[in-house]
Amino acid sequence: MTLILTQLTQLQPLFKLLSSGTHLNRFQDTELWVELENQQSHYQDLFAALGFVLVVDGRGFAYFKTDQGSSYTGKLTRRLALLLMLLFEYQADQGLHLFQFQQWRLDTALLEKLWQQYHAILEAEEMNSPQMLTEILDSAARVGFLVFEDQAYRLLTAVHRYLDLFEELAQAERPDQLQVENAEEALF
């Protein structure tokens, strides 16, 4: 396949965004998203030739898949995963549907509630104050997981990556429980 680079009108901004570790979001980066959708196979081929794996998720986000990570990104990823897991648990306990996370408003009051309910767990990961939760969310916003608007954070579609992982972990635990239940049923 021959690529005509002049047809890839958003190559420079797309590469700059994605190579920085940022997620492209359909609703935040509309112009770039439309270009990526229109030329997806060409961008994927070009980036693959450069050694990058472009993942375009149908739920509205794209990113470069990488196995490499700095100690900073590993720490941020771990902390964000914990914070999101606790947020999802808290919101589920409030009766909110997890897949409607983009509608949630993460304001100071909600972060305070999370801190109060889960401070022991958060402190174990060296998140020692509600302010640190805000710093983690600010970092996550810089890489396209959240947006800060109207004095609150809102989760973006890229958070599906974490939710998928949480679901996968939950599924991995369920077969053992199902096996126990099936064994109990077989006994009676």
N, C-alpha and C positions, 0 to 999 in steps of 0.2 A: 504494500500500500504506500502510495506517495502522499506525503503531507504537504499541503501548501500553507506555509506559516502565515501568509497574509490573510488567510481565511479565519485564522484563530485570533480574532480581534481583541480578546481579553486575556491573551496569554500571559503578559507580564503581571497584571494585577492578580490573576488567578494563581500563578505560580508563587508570587510573593506571599499571598495570603496563606495558601496551603502549605508551603514549605516552612512557614513560621510555626506550624503546628496548630493553626487556627482552623476551625470548622467553618465551611461555607454554609449559610443558612438561606433557604428559599425565600423566607419572608423578610430577612434583614438585608440580604445582598441580592436583590431582585435582578438587577442588570447582569451581574456575574452569573447568577443561577440560570437565567434564560440562555445566555451564551453557552454555558456548560451543557445544558440539556440539548441545545441544537447541534452541538459539535462533540457530544460526549465521547464517542468512539475515537475521534481524532485526538482529543485531549488525553484519553487513557493510553492510546498508542504512543503518543509523544512522551508523556510522563514515564511510561514503562521503559521506553528506550533510554531515558535518563536515570532509571533505577528507582522510580517511585511507583507505588501502587495507589492509584486513585480509586477510592471507594465512593460510589454515589448511591446513597440510600434513598429508596423511593418515598420515605417519610419526610424528605425535604432537607437533607443535609449531605455534605460531602467532605471528605478529609483524605489526607495521605496516611495510609496504613504503614506503621513502622514498628519494628521490634526493638529499636533503639530508643533509649530514653536517658536523659541526664538524671542525676540524683535529685535535681530540683523538680523535674517533671514527674518523677516517680513519687516523690513526697507529696506534690500537689495532687496527683492522681489518687493516691491512697487517702489523703485527707478529704478530697472532694467525694470520693466513693463512700467514705464513712458518713460524711455530712448528708449526702443524698439518701443513703440508706436509712438514716435516722429520720430525715424529713419524710420519706415515703412511709415509714412505719407510723410516724406521728399523724400524717395526713390520713392514712388508712384508719387509724384509731378514731379520727374525727368523722369518719364515714365518707370521705372523699374518694372518688374513683381515681386510681393511680394513672390511668392513661389520659386523664384530663389535666396532667401536670402543667401544661402550658397556660392554663387559666389561673393557676395559683399565684398569689401575690406574696412574695417573701419580703416582708417589711420588718422593721425593727422589733415590733411586738412579737411576730412569729419567731424571729431569731432568739429573742429573750426566752420564749416558751421552750424552744428546743434546748437552749442552754440550761434552763432550770431542770428540765426533765432528764437530760442526758449528760449533765456536766461531768460525771465520773468517767463515762466512756470517752468523752471528748478530751478530757484532761490526760487520759492514758495515751492519747495520740498527740500530746503536747499542744492541744488547742485549749489554751488556758483562760480564754475570756470570750465574751460575745463579740468583742471587737475583732478577734482573730477569725471568727466565723465570717465576718464581713470582708476581711482581707482575702480569705479563701474564695469567697464568691466574686470579689473583684478580679482575682487571678483567673477564675473560671470564665468570667465575662470576656477577658482579653483573648481567650482561645475559642470563643463561640458557643459556650454552653449556656450562658445566661445573657440577659441584657438588663441594664439598670435604667429605669425610666419612672418618672413620677414618684420618686423617693422610695422605690421598691425594686426588687429583682424579679424577673420573670424567667422561668426556665424555657430554653429553646429546644427545638426538635432533636438536636444532637444528644440531649440527655437520654434519649432512647438507648444509646450505647450502654449506659449504666443500668437502665431499667432492664434491658435484655440480659445483661450479666446477672442481675439480681434474680430474674426469672429462671435463668439457667441454673444458678446455685440452688434455688428452691426446688427445681425439678430433680436435681441430683440427690437431694435429701429425701424426696418423696418415694422413690422406688423402694428404699429400705423400709419405710413405714408401710407401704403397700404390701411388701413381702410379709411383714409381721402380721398385718391384718388378714392376708390370705392364708397364712399358716394357722392363725387362730380360727378362721372360718372352717378350714379343713379338719380341725380337731373336733368340731362340733357337728 
